[in-house]
Amino acid sequence: MKIILPELREKIKIYNNSIVNLKDIEKEIEVVLTKENRSYVTFNHDNNKYCITGNKDIYSDNSDFILLSDGTPINEKIVIKKWIKHPNMIEFEPNTILNSWKDTFVYKSDDNSQIKKNNEGGLRKPQLGAIHNILGHFTNSKEAGIVVLPTGTGKTETMLSVLIANRCEKLLVIVPSDSLRGQLSEKFISLGVLKKFGIVSQSALYPKVGILDKGIKKIEDLKDFFEKSNVIVSTMNLISNIPNDYMEVIAGVCSHLFVDEAHHAKAKQWDRVIGYFDKGKVIQFTATPFRYDGERLSGKFIYNFSMKDAQEQGYFQKIDFIPVREYDREIADKEIALKAIEKLKEDRDVNKLDHFLMARCRTNLRADEVFKLYENYTEFNPVVIHSNVLNRKFILENIKRGKHKIIVCVDMLGEGFDLPELKIAALHDIRKSLPITLQFIGRFTRVSNSIQLGNASFIANLRQEGIEEGIDLLYNKESNWNTILPDLSQIATQDQIDFSEFLAGFNNIEESDIPFQNINPAFSTLVYKNSKDVFQKLNVITKEDFPEYKHRFISYNEDERTLVILLGKEFNVEWGSFSEFQNFDWHLMVIHYEVKNNLLFIHSSVKKESFNFLVDKVFVEGYTKISEIDVFKVFYNVKRLLLFNVGMRMTPGKDKSFQSFFGSNLQSAITKAELNAGFKNNIFGVGFENGDKVSFGASTKGKIWSYLRGNLKELTNWCGSVGDKLIDPNIDPNEVLDTLEPKIIETRPDSIPYFIDWNPLFYKEVDKKYMLKISDVLFNLWDCELQIKNPSETGDILFDLLTAKDIISFKLIINKNGFKIEKISTLDVLIIKGLQEPKALLGYLNGDYPPQIGFIENSILYGNRYIKYNEEVLDFPKNEIIPFDWQGVDLTKESMGFDENNFVKNSIQYKLYESLKKENWDVIFNDDDRNEMADLVLLRDEADKVYLSLYHIKFVTKGKNQSIAVPNNNLENLNLYQICGQVQKSINWKYKDYKFFKEHFNRRENLKKRANKTRILKGDLDIIDEVCNSMRKKPLEIQIFLVQPGINKNDVSESVLKLLYVTANHLDITAGLKLKVIGSEI
């Protein structure tokens, strides 16, 4: 008959925590019973005598093993309660257990043909690779190791294998959550499948596992708890809050530290904890090599088994993606639920696969809502589980036992929950970032050796907003998750590895108290030019060069020719004389040698008159410090430079020998003539270079700086770009400053305003998500347009705010007291910035956010701050006006409408569309109306780039006594002010990312679809999404067209040509875009 021998486990409660030692596992054996006494029976197994007794005081004395049964043991039924006698019923010391592991580990691969033939188990390829690399890392490394193993490849068994193979004397394992602490503890207690598969021999004793789930008050008790255990499992939250002296005890006792799911560890927590340990004995295990807090993992990548490798080698099931395309969330939920149930029935009833369905929601409230869509499918016993549900543990146990085939949850079944039958994921709310998505998907793609399972299925809505870059590629038409996911994972991992390798090149980085990966300096440098080609390696600079500092740390990366110096010293507080109270001042220096230009760059927060003592050691045969007027070469090719900081040494005869100008003082205090007359000492400004916004500062003492900030590698790259300008002999530093002259004015400019847009600060803070609130209705700021009203050369400047519902009028008043914007309309307008409380829009417009207003004589106004551009206003070349045949078109009709069955076919827009549709475009989009990108937007995805063409169209107003509109030179009849203003706003689209484009197209088309109309003249939303996604990897080439049939190429006035030139010039300088004009030829 068959007997089940129970598990033998010792568990002691100590200091409010537990230490568990497994002595023997539960097993079923076939035996032949011998009745020796009416109270007990005996049998032999593996050359040992066993006794089963119903009375704990009556048993066979010569038995090796004795078990107590529930009642008198009889052949028909024996229920065993516990062990009475077992050879392992003694307390093993941790060292005894450690010694028993010697020579018990076998590198047994599951790829072995004999193992496969016998249906045995072994270690997977990624496990073996990781184990070998970790053991090698332990021999000579001084950095923490990072091991990347995708979910489902056997990360936990890898940890267990290293414990035994390396015979780790005292191992601390840190996990991110309480649930994972419990699950991982059980794995260490039983050694997982290592003994079952013969990877660890039966002679090896099971480790004593300390489960630290509560703090221990006394330091001696804490030390005793650790000393009584082989392995201690706890959470980062608990460990990171342990006092410093307690941490020193833990680090002194533990020989090794493993961090599971390392991407969860917060930067500050992690830096503090790891600082106590020998970093060479620290291993971070992760499925995704990027932390949830956005910081980089600290350490060296010692093994990276990619998701692509896992998929190709069969450790991941294939993925079937089932899309839903619906903007309305309620309808989308119903569609997702129906498709998920349909898939569950197919898998279980047709394919006979024991699959479960999980519906994922973002919040508890959403889970309760979504559960109503599943609760009637009682044959699958659906259940909802989240933090507000009672009896969660009981429900979770029933889920594990397979009693519920449909589970609606929030994040209760996330990391650490191992249920291979979970194969269908209904994503009612998607995971919106790549790291979390990769982790989540891995739970469904696991393979199982014991259960027959099919492919994983994911059902999601393609039309959800707010998805992070990268992950959105999954939610497109015909997305193949089997190819996209490995590629996304590989790209993200490689970025981490590249930066890790850059840091790994520093010779003693592991000894630094300050983590190099978190150094993020503002960009600045001094530059030195070598006189010869001879130079010394930067490591000739040593600690002895900085004797005045108490803390001195230097690390050298020879391959990158970069030296990092960290300096610190104590100094007395300024507010008293106390020897016991002092401040500690830290400084950073980065010294970088660039081979191409033979330059040495020194970035330093240390204020010193000279760094020659350092340069002398590197450039031993002479050098020149780039200083005086040569530093201003950095401003070469920077257009429309707006100065924010100028220091000048005045020419002889001036009352002041030196004067500084800052911020608003600078706007009216200095002219370009004065700038050229005085000797420039230091300048900082912002302008445009090659169509991109840049910032530079330079001082004649040699310092060059920028607003930019980045990591150490980005700093050295920036230095290289600066060096290219500084050594160019063709750049004359006396002629590089193309500066603007802002003035504070007391009367409005006597020029016609033709362009108005939101203040650039709004665009700079696009991530803040500004909303306008009008009559309790919310509008996205980018869906609300500003427009000049009745442009004229005199009087207050009038403009309108246009929303989808309202037109609100304002006026700008300028006088000696400054400027003021007043609302003419009665409707109140509030602005909401992010999660802040609503405020009056006028408060923003009259404060730091006045609108930008452009004038036809090539100038711009911010409130009362007026800037006249330096460029000469020329005529737009007549020969560049593109003629078009407008025969059959009513020039007063601009728009074709949105009813595809009733287009206005004699309109300008329709005539142009009829021509453009013959060209090879993927998408033609009618964006006409308020807040448009352009009247017609065209997209084409090619192998090397994405093309975006914007066609701005305007009608012609009939003149007096005219029966039809005809070409003419009247700026107002041509509506040229308005269309030129719209063209200038196109600049903003150059700086939008692909997500902004997608959301714009999707939102505007969805609004039209609700009215049974469409904006899409060619293509569909899926094609639009695909083209926009290509913008992530390919350059975007924008072409801008101004379409006005009233402009006659053969008879065009100077005033028209000059306004076209001002518009074209603005596009060219600020965005590097060329304006194309389409008119007539009569």
C-alpha positions, 0 to 999 in steps of 0.5 A, a space after each residue: 500500500 501507499 503511505 504518505 510520510 509527513 514533512 519534518 520541520 522545526 520552527 522556533 519563535 525568537 525575538 518576535 521573528 521565526 527561524 525555520 529548518 526543514 529536516 525532511 520533506 513529505 513523500 509518498 512511498 509504496 510499502 508492505 506492512 507487518 503487524 507486530 502489535 495491535 498498537 503499531 505496524 512496521 515496514 522496511 524502506 531504503 534499508 531502514 525500519 519504520 514503525 507506525 503507532 496509534 499510541 505515542 508510548 507504544 512502538 517498536 524499540 528497534 525502529 529507525 523511524 517512528 510515526 504517530 497515526 490517528 488511531 490504531 493503524 490498519 491496512 485499509 486506512 492510515 492517517 499519520 499525524 506526526 513524527 515521534 522519532 527521526 534521525 534528523 530530530 536534533 538541532 543542527 548548528 548553522 556551521 554543521 549545515 554549511 559543512 554538509 553542503 561541501 561537494 553536494 552541488 552538481 551542474 546538471 543541465 536539463 538540456 542533457 539528452 539522457 535527462 530528457 529521455 528519463 523525463 528528469 529535471 535539471 538546471 536551465 541554460 540561463 540558470 547555469 550561465 548565471 551561476 557560473 558568472 556569479 561564482 566568478 564574480 565572487 572571486 575578484 570583484 569589488 562591485 555589486 553584481 547585476 543579474 538579469 533573468 526574465 520572469 519564468 527563467 528560474 531566478 529563484 533556483 539560481 539564488 538557491 544554487 549559488 547558496 549551495 555551490 558557493 557555500 555562502 556562510 551567512 546570506 541576507 536576502 532582501 525582497 520588496 514586499 511581505 508576500 515575496 518574503 513569505 514565498 521566497 522564504 519557503 523556497 530557501 527552506 525547501 531548496 526548491 527543486 534542487 534535491 528533487 532534480 538531483 542538483 543537490 545531493 540528499 546528504 546536504 542539510 536544509 538551511 536554517 532560514 530566519 524570517 525577519 518580519 519585525 524589528 529586533 530592539 536589542 542589538 545583541 538579540 539581532 546578532 544572535 538571530 542572524 548567527 542562528 540562521 544560514 539564510 535571513 529573508 527580509 524586506 527592503 523597507 524593514 532593513 533600510 530603517 534599521 539604525 546604523 549601528 545595527 546595520 554594521 552588526 548585520 553587515 559584519 555577520 553576513 558574508 553575502 547579500 542578495 537583492 531580489 526584484 532589485 528594480 523595486 529598490 529606491 535609490 536612497 534606500 539601496 545606497 544606504 544599505 549596500 554601503 555597509 556590505 562588501 560590494 563584491 559579495 552583493 548580487 542584484 537579481 532582476 527581471 528588468 534592469 531599470 528601477 521603478 524610481 527612474 534611477 539606474 541600478 548601481 553595479 556591474 552587469 555580470 549576466 544578462 539573459 535577454 527576453 529574446 533569448 528566453 523566447 527563442 529557447 522556449 522559456 516563454 510561451 508565445 503571446 496572442 494579442 487580441 485588440 479592442 478599438 474603442 474610445 468610450 471606456 464603458 464600451 471598451 470594458 464590455 468588449 474586452 470582457 466578451 473577448 476574454 470570456 470567449 478566449 477562456 471558453 475556447 481554451 478550456 472547452 475546445 482546446 482542453 487547457 486548464 487556463 485561468 483568466 485575470 482581469 486587471 484594473 487600476 483601482 479598487 473602484 474600477 475592479 468592482 465596476 469591472 467585476 459586474 461584467 464577469 460575475 454572471 459567468 458562474 461556471 467559472 466561479 469569478 472572484 474580485 480581490 483587492 485591498 478592500 476585500 475581506 478574507 483576502 488570504 482565504 480568497 488567495 488560497 482558493 485561487 492557488 487551488 484553482 477554485 476560481 477560473 476568473 479573477 478580477 484584481 488590481 495588483 494583488 497578483 503581481 510579482 511573486 505570485 506564481 500560478 502557471 495556469 494564468 494565461 489570459 489577461 484582460 487589460 481593462 487598465 493597461 500597465 503604462 510603463 515598460 518595466 512594469 509591463 515586462 514584469 507583468 507579462 512574464 507572469 502569463 508567459 511562464 512554461 510548466 513542466 507539470 501542466 499542459 499549457 497553451 499560448 498566453 493571450 492578452 486583450 487590451 484597448 488600442 485607444 487608451 491614452 497616457 501610455 509611456 514611450 516604448 510600451 505604446 508600440 504594443 498597443 497598435 494594430 496587428 502588433 506582434 508581441 512576440 517580436 516587439 517585447 523582446 526588442 523593447 526589453 533589449 533596447 532598454 537593457 542595452 541603455 543600462 548596460 552601456 552606461 554601466 560599462 562607462 562607469 565600470 571603466 573607472 578603476 576604483 569606483 566601488 570605493 566611492 561614498 558618492 555613487 557615480 551613477 547619480 552624479 548629475 552636474 550642470 554643464 560647465 568647463 575650462 578648456 586647454 589646448 595642448 601645444 604638442 601631441 605629447 601628454 600624460 595620462 590623467 592619473 598623474 593627478 593624485 590626492 596629493 594635489 589637493 592637500 587642503 581637503 580632508 576627504 579626497 577620492 579620485 577615480 580614472 577611466 583610461 578608455 574614456 580618458 576621464 578623471 573624476 575627483 570628489 573633494 570634501 572638507 570641514 569649515 566653521 559655521 558663519 553664525 558662531 565660533 564652535 569647534 564642535 559644530 561644523 559644516 562639510 563642503 563637497 566638491 566635484 571635478 571632472 577632467 576629460 581629455 579629447 584626442 580629436 582636438 587635443 584639448 583638456 576640459 576641466 569641470 569643477 565646482 571648486 573656486 580656484 584662480 588657476 588650475 595650471 598646477 593640474 594642466 602642467 602635469 598632463 600637457 608637459 610640453 606647453 599649452 594654451 588656456 582658451 580664454 579672453 575673446 576666443 571663448 565667445 566662439 561658442 556663440 557661433 551660428 547661434 541666431 536671435 541670441 537673447 542675452 540674460 547676463 552681460 558683464 562689461 569692462 567699459 572703454 576709456 572715458 566711461 564713468 564706470 570701469 565695469 558694469 553687470 546687467 542681469 535679467 529684466 535690467 538687461 532688457 533696457 539697460 544695454 544696446 547692441 552698440 554699447 555691447 560692441 563698444 565695451 569689452 565683453 567680460 562675460 555673456 550668457 544667452 539663449 538662442 537658436 542653432 540649426 533650428 534648435 534652442 540652445 543656451 551658452 555662457 562664456 567668460 573671458 577668464 575661460 569658463 564656458 557653461 550651459 543650462 544643460 545638466 546630465 550624467 558624467 558621460 553626457 558631460 564629456 560628450 558636451 565638452 567635445 561639441 564645445 571644443 569643435 567650435 573653440 579651435 575652429 580658425 575660421 570663426 571670428 569671435 568678434 563677429 559671432 554675437 547676433 544679439 537681440 535688443 529687448 526694450 521696455 516700451 511705454 506705447 504699443 508698436 506702430 506696426 500691425 500685429 499678425 501673430 499671437 501665441 501662448 507664452 513659450 513658458 507654457 510650451 516649456 512646461 508641456 508636461 504640467 498639463 495645463 487646462 482651462 476652465 470656462 463655465 465649468 467645462 474643462 479644455 486642454 490648453 493646446 486645444 484653445 487658440 489665441 487669434 489677433 482680432 481686427 489687426 491695426 497699427 494703432 490702439 489697444 491690441 485686441 485678441 480672442 481666445 477660441 475654444 470649441 464652444 466659446 470666443 473670449 475677447 481680451 485687449 492689451 494696454 501698454 502705457 508708462 505704468 507697464 502693460 495690462 491685459 483686460 478681459 472684454 468678454 463676460 465669461 470667466 476663464 480659469 487655468 489649472 496647472 497640473 494638480 494645482 487649484 484653478 487660478 484666473 488666466 488673467 493672473 498668468 497673462 499679466 504675470 510671467 506668461 504674457 502672450 507672444 505677439 508678432 508684428 509684420 516689420 519682424 518684431 515680437 512683443 511680450 507684455 511691454 518687452 519689445 524685441 526687434 529682430 536684427 535681420 533685414 526685411 527683404 522680399 520673398 522671392 517671386 520665383 519661389 511662389 508655386 502657381 496652381 490651377 484654381 479653375 472652377 474654385 470659388 476663392 471665397 470658399 476655404 473649407 471642404 467640410 467633413 461630410 464625405 457625401 457632401 464635400 464642398 467641391 468648389 472650395 480651395 481645400 477640396 481642389 488642393 486635396 484632389 491634387 494631393 491625393 494623387 501623390 504617394 501619402 499614407 495619410 491625408 487628414 482634414 484638420 480644419 477648424 479651431 486649434 488646427 495643426 493645419 488645414 490639411 495634414 499629410 503623413 508618409 513613412 519612408 525607410 529613412 524618415 517620416 514626412 509631415 506636410 502642413 498646408 495652411 489655407 486661406 480664402 480671399 475676401 471680395 473687394 468692394 463692387 466685386 461679384 467674385 473674389 479675385 487675386 489682389 494685393 490687399 493684405 486684409 482681403 488676402 487674410 494674410 495676417 491671419 494665415 501668416 500667424 497660423 504658419 508661425 505657430 507650426 514651429 511648435 510641432 517641430 518640438 512635439 514628440 510622437 505621442 503628442 501627434 497621436 493624441 492630436 489626431 485621435 482626439 480630433 477624429 474621435 470628436 468628428 466620429 461622434 457626429 458621424 463625420 470624419 477628418 481622415 481623407 486617406 488612411 485610418 487611425 491605425 495607419 496614423 498610429 503606425 506612422 507616428 510610432 515611426 517618429 520615435 526612431 526616424 527623423 521627422 521632416 516637416 514641410 510647411 505650405 502657405 496656400 493663398 490663391 489670391 497671391 498672383 505670382 505675376 502681380 504681387 506687391 512689395 507689402 505681400 512679399 515682405 510679410 511672406 519673407 518675415 514669416 519664412 525667415 522666422 521659420 528658418 531661424 527658429 526651427 530650420 524650416 522652409 516655407 513654401 507658398 502656393 498662389 496663382 499665376 495669371 
